Amino acid sequence: MTQLSQQIFDHYQTRKTKQQKAAFRSLITEELAKQGITVREEVSGKWIKHHNLIIGDIPSSQLILTAHYDTAAVLPIPNLIFPKNWLMNLVYGLGLFLLLSLGYRAVSSLLHQFLSPRTALAVMLLLMIGLMAMLFVGRANQHTANDNTSGVITLLEILDRIELDQARVSFVLFDNEELGLLGSSAFRKKYHQLLQDKVVINFDCVSDGDHLFFVQSKTARPEVEPFLQAAFEDQNDKKMVITTSATTLFPSDHWSFIKHIGVMALRRRPIIGYYIPRLHTARDTVFDQTNIRLLAEGFEHFITQAHRSTHGQSRTMTLPRL
């Protein structure tokens, strides 16, 4: 990894509070400036401010590579996602609901033994509000190797490999993804007209899993799939999988854009299939540098071939499509 990437991993994994995010943005801006790369900070939002970092010229770019840099509160239970198993997502959601319901009944029963019904209800409401608030304003997670330090570092590693002025590519680091894709939504609104013919490639949770997924939207697929096939192939234990947004649940900033590729790493187990583990917990410590290297090398090739597409065709290969 580059020195900047290593510095982020070692000292800037927590990017939740206003001060933490400002320190990260200053680091990126100052370190890239030393390389002659300009970083623009775009601030938007009325009640909640979004500070997106822009590298490159959006109007002249063919591709826009993105990742969110904000991080979440630490939770006692992981936010498990099963992108290809809709039944498991339902079972997990119902399980959490059942757990919360049982907890609510147990605490409510205990409170009613010592408090009046009205007071007990008021205390329960405060507890529920506090629980919901913990999801957004709780203690910052100190370990964000996968979500989404991995995506940030992947962008920087790709940036280090290309000639920005010649590649016709821009890079965007989004703020407030964890609050509901707010930063990417603000970016889409501002550049709506310019984004009609551009493909957005978003990196989120790419370092914990041996299956690297490329989730294409229907509108992007005809343009990008040949380049994905040419740029990526299985390597040892690493499997490359092309799939579609229509059949894959992967909630991240690429949902804000019509033409997109969402890139993620998944584990795989019998019965439950593919899944993302450890999200929003203190166990989010897995950072597989092989994944980062493969993505950086592959997208360097992808960008080169896409830029030269009018001068010839890339070699293609068949990848598994799920």
HUQUI-V726156 format. One record per backbone hydrogen bond with DSSP energy under -0.5 kcal/mol. NH is the residue of the N-H (numbers start at 1). CO is the residue of the C=O. Records with the same first field share a line. If there is no record, write none. Layout:
BEGIN
NH=CO / CO
END
This chain:
BEGIN
6=2
7=3
8=4
9=5
10=6
11=7
12=8
15=13
21=17
22=18
23=19
24=20
25=21
26=22
27=23
28=24
29=25
30=26
31=27
32=28
33=29
34=30
35=32
36=33
37=32
38=36
40=54
42=40 / 52
43=41
44=50
49=47
50=44
52=42 / 50
53=173
54=40
55=171
56=38
58=56
61=57 / 58
62=168
63=168
64=199
65=170
66=201
67=172
69=174
70=174
71=15
73=135
74=139
75=280
79=279
80=78
81=276
83=81
85=82
86=84
89=85
90=86
91=87
92=88
93=89
94=90
95=91
96=92
97=93
98=94
99=95
100=96
101=97
102=98
103=99
104=100
105=101
106=102
107=103
108=104
109=105
110=106
111=107
112=108
113=109 / 110
114=111
115=111
120=116
121=117
122=118
123=119
124=120
125=121
126=122
127=123
128=124
129=125
130=126
131=127
132=128
133=129
134=130
135=131 / 132
136=132 / 133
137=133
138=134
141=72
144=142
145=284
148=146
149=144
150=145
152=148
153=149
154=150
155=151
156=152
157=153
158=154
159=155
160=156
161=157 / 158
162=158 / 159
164=162
166=163
167=163
168=164
169=164
170=63
171=55
172=65
173=53
174=67 / 172
180=177
181=177
182=176
183=175
185=181
186=182
187=183
188=184
189=185
190=186
191=187
192=189
195=191
196=193
197=194
198=195
199=62
200=198 / 259
201=64 / 199
202=200 / 261
203=66
204=202 / 263
205=146
211=266
212=210 / 239
213=211 / 264
214=241
215=213 / 262
216=214 / 243
217=260
221=217
222=218
223=220
224=220
225=221
228=224
229=225
230=226
231=227
232=228
235=238
238=235
239=210 / 237
241=212
242=320
243=214
245=216
247=244
248=245
249=83
250=248
252=250
255=252
256=253
257=254
260=258
261=200
262=215
263=202 / 261
264=213
265=205
266=211
267=275
269=273
272=270
273=269
275=267
276=81
277=275
281=278
284=281
285=283
287=285
288=207
289=287
291=288
292=288
293=289
294=290
295=291
296=292
297=293
298=294
299=295
300=296
301=297
302=298
303=299
304=300
305=301
306=302
307=303
308=304
309=306
311=308
312=309
319=317
320=240
322=242
END
